[in-house]
């Protein structure tokens, strides 16, 4: 191996580790590592040392780009839309991550992710109870929000939902790995403690949408564990529904809940009066897509969407708390507005393909190994993220986007390994500790 090729491989391995270490707390680290992954990956492709992964995503992602750009081309303000296309630069990451992964590098990256999550998880737990905030700028510290006697855990991120959104995806991966009996005990405890702290960090972000995502992820993992007995999980679902209904109609119970540290946060979540702004956002978004269903309003279409906000304000007499450029607080509706129905369907097909493959391969596996743990963790994280995205659009934030694309990269790698093992009949996990 020539020195130049060796340097590219070392850069790729370093970039993968840095990417996983930076994920829980640093968008600057994420982006720097992603840039190095791109550069080293392109170099290795040019020198024919690695090959581009074969996947239906090779046409699903371009299809998404095509329809998103088409809608923007015919938008009222195409220049504004195309100026925002740079935010798409991360979307090739799953391929470059999959190229960088081997059994050894994957496991090493997961341990690095576990260690970084453990450190920032401890910090966030202290932050939640004490308001400790030393990793962010003075401006962000001045905007720090308190809920009763507690503070919203944000780690080193700019927004509590960004922190919650990342941890929503991290905790199932680490938690499921902690139950793989073939791994060293010390590693399993690292994954277990980091997973618990990540789960707590997501909860402590005090994002109500994040809480919904955590609940859905837990239900999914519970259903996989219980199998034919999974109908039992209908009981906690019914209890939550009954509890919300009772709470909405019982002032006495509301007073009791208000005494809890997060009581006001819970009550605001189920009080229609506190959610009028969000409901009106959805009405404005639905009005927009009803007039522009196929191609939408185009990328970065806040200016075009604003007139629908103004119309809702005129009809209801209730002004919005935010401008339309902030988003409608429903990621699926926001995607439809910006990318149109065709672009949204391509995006859903992209995510859906990976989820379906993880589900199919998990059903075919009878051994609970690292690969199986990752499949289950990826599915639980994505389901939770999708559920939370019904009520927010912060999951387009670069930090959450990077974490989602990491799960996609791991998924592509696992699909390749599964196909190879089916052909050869040999397990690649023999290279793990």
Secondary structure, DSSP 4 states (H G I P E B T S, - for coil): --HHHHHHHHHHHHHHHHHHHHTTT-HHHHHHHHHHHHHHHHHHHHTTSS-PPP-THHHHHHHHHHHHHHHHHTSTTHHHHHHTGGGGGGGGHHHHHHHH--HHHHHHHHHHHHHHHHHHHHHHHHHHHH----SS-HHHHHT--EETTEE---TTSS-HHHHHHHHHHHHHHHHHHTT-TTS-HHHHHHHHHHHHHHHHHHHHTT-HHHHHHHHHHHHHHHHHHHGGGGGGGHHHHHHHHHHHHHHHT-HHHHHHHHTSTTHHHHHHHH-GGGGHHHHHHHHHHHHHHHHSTTT-S-TT-HHHHHHHHHHHHHHH----SS-GGG--S-HHHHHHHHHHHHHHHHHHHHHHHHHHHHHHHHHH--S--HHHHHHHHHHHHHHHHHHHHTS--GGGSHHHHHHHHHHHHHHHHHHHHHHHHHHH---GGGG--
